[in-house]
């Protein structure tokens, strides 16, 4: 049936209005507020100054039977302002706090998180910017009695000028049942930044010596160093300038050379110094004496950190993501698009794959920008954390069902033309619709692949992310875009050589069967997403949300068959209602994992007994001569689940895990957990799967690769426990 120009214009305007509604629907999804649990906060009033705001915070709500109270002195510094570490450097003085007039306070322990280095012309200072919490442990005179804190704070804040701070703070913690406050996680995150005085996972100082008028310190790490720095303190009058830092090719060794302000004829032998080494959020503090033996290893044997190494890891990691199970649903859609492309000309094929690559790169750009923003506001970020948000998962379910319904022929799901900036104005309306809908479909296929790839941590991805998330905006942007280039590389290769598609069969009736098969794959993917939602929502909210999502899918199909307008609106309303319920739902009291019981049962019928994850217990367990297997997992991490099934299919690995001499600790990251995130950050890792094996022969722990194998796990057990202890 032919339509005149007026009818075409009317149809086009109707579609634009419809697409605007869809766009508003998508926007509403991301502005739905998440219901917050009732806050438990105990803190002093803020003190506001032109340089900084500061207050006292408590990690517990009430005084119980314990005589220790976790506190924190929190500073929020204005742009450009900083305060100082215990060793301020060339100028300044550190913050001090006095509790002399407090009640029920016996002792105070103050802890210093690792500092940053600030260089201005020839001056170096060590301190903090933006936000810092100094962890404080208050020792009570008498438990079960109120703690009344009257604190006097002195500090020096500097920018272009330095301004002293001299203020008082008051805080009372009453008697009662102690529960963790909302400040507890923040205090704990900064406690993890306090340099340890024993061991750092896989870290060792190889030598501390002198070479002419310089001090040379060589360190070794079992895990790649990201951006190491060093701070030297000495009781003598010696002042050490900015170190020259060189890192080995494999990033496992670093050499620090400090030579400024040391007279040539100075004998540094046996001089005691305190060494603080910092790498990202990991740090260690050790007391050493300078050796009388000169270090003869040339500095030239080390090279500065190679940016190309990190970018190459990001590129390879992104490429490997194409092979991860998380991307399978998108690959099925792309497979169908490729099959359809067999009948197109060379230009049409090239455009399809180029626009898929555009979708991948655009998505990684958005992820990078969001990561930068979150880091700037002080939020700790990790790879795949959006899968911990029920609203996001609900939105993905709706999208997957829309794609599946389209493949089944139940829905006429098209991408809004109003969102197309690729519009060819010179083309006719019919050609425009055909051409651009194809382009944008390819674009969103690439974007969708990126979204589903983010829960997976593939080889090389962890290395690239570790460096990126410990750096600034430029590094984050560069590495994320390079990773996106790796994920889109297969699309770009086919775009360059589209003649490869000539080996594909021509479109035919068989494609309808393929579409139904791919639709079924997407339905199973939706069920997987729903199983994750089941872990994150309480029972009532899950049942109601599931009912609404299913009803929205059925109603949308009914609208397609009958073309009744009210069904379209009803379908959208049910979908939005489901997302609102997810946003305001209280999480379950315990994480209900559908896969965990299946995973825990061995083929022999024996169960693996997992203990709750507590990283503070690991050193004591290892000192007792036992091993510890740490498993960081989540319902949304498909690679984690595949790893476990691989492990449990191997008799030797099962024997090792079932050994009473091995303690199994499992941490579930299905929902946000600051303890887990801090533990990952201590290893400069920001994604899962993540597995570590500790033992008497390796106190620092052996980090396993993302994809577990029989050889890697057995070797780690052997190296950690020692040959004499394994397989007893």
Rosetta blueprint (number, residue, H / E / L):
1 X L
2 X L
3 X L
4 X L
5 X H
6 X H
7 X H
8 X H
9 X H
10 X H
11 X H
12 X H
13 X H
14 X H
15 X H
16 X H
17 X H
18 X H
19 X H
20 X H
21 X H
22 X H
23 X H
24 X H
25 X H
26 X H
27 X H
28 X H
29 X H
30 X H
31 X H
32 X L
33 X L
34 X L
35 X L
36 X L
37 X L
38 X L
39 X L
40 X L
41 X L
42 X L
43 X E
44 X L
45 X L
46 X L
47 X E
48 X E
49 X L
50 X L
51 X L
52 X E
53 X E
54 X E
55 X E
56 X E
57 X E
58 X E
59 X L
60 X E
61 X L
62 X L
63 X E
64 X L
65 X L
66 X L
67 X L
68 X E
69 X E
70 X E
71 X E
72 X E
73 X E
74 X E
75 X E
76 X E
77 X E
78 X L
79 X L
80 X L
81 X L
82 X E
83 X E
84 X E
85 X E
86 X E
87 X E
88 X E
89 X E
90 X L
91 X L
92 X L
93 X L
94 X L
95 X L
96 X E
97 X E
98 X E
99 X L
100 X L
101 X L
102 X L
103 X E
104 X L
105 X E
106 X E
107 X E
108 X E
109 X E
110 X E
111 X L
112 X L
113 X E
114 X L
115 X L
116 X E
117 X E
118 X E
119 X E
120 X E
121 X L
122 X L
123 X E
124 X E
125 X E
126 X E
127 X E
128 X E
129 X E
130 X L
131 X E
132 X E
133 X E
134 X E
135 X E
136 X E
137 X E
138 X E
139 X E
140 X E
141 X L
142 X L
143 X L
144 X L
145 X L
146 X L
147 X E
148 X E
149 X E
150 X E
151 X E
152 X E
153 X E
154 X E
155 X E
156 X E
157 X E
158 X E
159 X L
160 X L
161 X L
162 X E
163 X E
164 X E
165 X E
166 X E
167 X E
168 X E
169 X E
170 X E
171 X E
172 X E
173 X E
174 X L
175 X E
176 X L
177 X L
178 X L
179 X L
180 X E
181 X L
182 X L
183 X L
184 X H
185 X H
186 X H
187 X H
188 X H
189 X H
190 X H
191 X H
192 X L
193 X L
194 X E
195 X L
196 X E
197 X L
198 X L
199 X L
200 X L
201 X L
202 X L
203 X E
204 X E
205 X E
206 X E
207 X E
208 X E
209 X E
210 X E
211 X E
212 X L
213 X L
214 X E
215 X E
216 X E
217 X E
218 X E
219 X E
220 X E
221 X E
222 X L
223 X L
224 X L
225 X L
226 X L
227 X L
228 X E
229 X E
230 X E
231 X E
232 X E
233 X E
234 X E
235 X L
236 X L
237 X L
238 X L
239 X L
240 X L
241 X L
242 X L
243 X L
244 X E
245 X E
246 X E
247 X E
248 X L
249 X L
250 X L
251 X L
252 X L
253 X E
254 X E
255 X E
256 X E
257 X E
258 X E
259 X L
260 X L
261 X L
262 X L
263 X L
264 X L
265 X L
266 X L
267 X L
268 X L
269 X L
270 X L
271 X L
272 X E
273 X E
274 X E
275 X E
276 X E
277 X E
278 X E
279 X E
280 X L
281 X L
282 X E
283 X E
284 X E
285 X E
286 X E
287 X E
288 X E
289 X E
290 X L
291 X L
292 X L
293 X L
294 X L
295 X L
296 X L
297 X L
298 X L
299 X H
300 X H
301 X H
302 X L
303 X E
304 X L
305 X L
306 X L
307 X H
308 X H
309 X H
310 X H
311 X H
312 X H
313 X H
314 X H
315 X H
316 X H
317 X H
318 X H
319 X H
320 X H
321 X H
322 X L
323 X L
324 X L
325 X H
326 X H
327 X H
328 X H
329 X H
330 X H
331 X H
332 X H
333 X H
334 X H
335 X H
336 X H
337 X H
338 X H
339 X H
340 X H
341 X H
342 X L
343 X L
344 X L
345 X L
346 X H
347 X H
348 X H
349 X H
350 X H
351 X H
352 X H
353 X H
354 X H
355 X H
356 X H
357 X H
358 X H
359 X H
360 X H
361 X H
362 X H
363 X H
364 X H
365 X H
366 X H
367 X H
368 X H
369 X H
370 X H
371 X H
372 X H
373 X H
374 X H
375 X H
376 X H
377 X L
378 X L
379 X L
380 X L
381 X L
382 X L
383 X L
384 X L
385 X H
386 X H
387 X H
388 X H
389 X L
390 X H
391 X H
392 X H
393 X H
394 X H
395 X H
396 X H
397 X H
398 X H
399 X H
400 X H
401 X H
402 X H
403 X H
404 X H
405 X H
406 X H
407 X H
408 X H
409 X L
410 X L
411 X L
412 X L
413 X L
414 X L
415 X L
416 X L
417 X H
418 X H
419 X H
420 X L
421 X L
422 X L
423 X L
424 X L
425 X L
426 X L
427 X L
428 X L
429 X H
430 X H
431 X H
432 X H
433 X H
434 X H
435 X H
436 X H
437 X H
438 X H
439 X H
440 X H
441 X H
442 X H
443 X H
444 X H
445 X H
446 X H
447 X H
448 X H
449 X H
450 X H
451 X H
452 X H
453 X H
454 X L
455 X L
456 X L
457 X L
458 X L
459 X L
460 X L
461 X H
462 X H
463 X H
464 X H
465 X H
466 X H
467 X H
468 X H
469 X L
470 X L
471 X L
472 X L
473 X H
474 X H
475 X H
476 X H
477 X H
478 X H
479 X H
480 X H
481 X H
482 X H
483 X H
484 X H
485 X H
486 X H
487 X H
488 X H
489 X H
490 X H
491 X H
492 X H
493 X H
494 X H
495 X H
496 X H
497 X L
498 X H
499 X H
500 X H
501 X H
502 X H
503 X H
504 X L
505 X L
506 X L
507 X L
508 X L
509 X L
510 X H
511 X H
512 X H
513 X H
514 X H
515 X H
516 X H
517 X H
518 X H
519 X H
520 X H
521 X H
522 X H
523 X H
524 X H
525 X H
526 X H
527 X H
528 X H
529 X H
530 X H
531 X H
532 X H
533 X H
534 X H
535 X H
536 X H
537 X L
538 X L
539 X H
540 X H
541 X H
542 X H
543 X H
544 X H
545 X H
546 X H
547 X H
548 X H
549 X H
550 X H
551 X H
552 X H
553 X H
554 X H
555 X H
556 X H
557 X H
558 X H
559 X H
560 X H
561 X H
562 X H
563 X L
564 X L
565 X H
566 X H
567 X H
568 X H
569 X H
570 X H
571 X H
572 X H
573 X H
574 X H
575 X H
576 X H
577 X H
578 X H
579 X H
580 X H
581 X H
582 X H
583 X H
584 X H
585 X L
586 X L
587 X L
588 X L
589 X L
590 X L
591 X L
592 X L
593 X L
594 X L
595 X L
596 X H
597 X H
598 X H
599 X H
600 X H
601 X E
602 X L
603 X L
604 X L
605 X L
606 X L
607 X E
608 X L
609 X L
610 X E
611 X E
612 X E
613 X L
614 X L
615 X H
616 X H
617 X H
618 X H
619 X H
620 X H
621 X H
622 X H
623 X H
624 X L
625 X L
626 X L
627 X E
628 X E
629 X E
630 X E
631 X E
632 X E
633 X E
634 X L
635 X L
636 X L
637 X L
638 X H
639 X H
640 X H
641 X H
642 X H
643 X H
644 X H
645 X H
646 X H
647 X H
648 X H
649 X L
650 X L
651 X H
652 X H
653 X H
654 X H
655 X H
656 X H
657 X H
658 X H
659 X L
660 X L
661 X L
662 X E
663 X E
664 X E
665 X E
666 X E
667 X E
668 X E
669 X L
670 X L
671 X L
672 X L
673 X L
674 X H
675 X H
676 X H
677 X H
678 X H
679 X H
680 X H
681 X H
682 X H
683 X L
684 X L
685 X L
686 X L
687 X L
688 X L
689 X L
690 X E
691 X E
692 X E
693 X E
694 X E
695 X E
696 X L
697 X L
698 X E
699 X E
700 X E
701 X E
702 X E
703 X E
704 X L
705 X L
706 X L
707 X L
708 X L
709 X L
710 X H
711 X H
712 X H
713 X H
714 X H
715 X H
716 X H
717 X H
718 X H
719 X H
720 X H
721 X H
722 X L
723 X L
724 X L
725 X L
726 X L
727 X L
728 X L
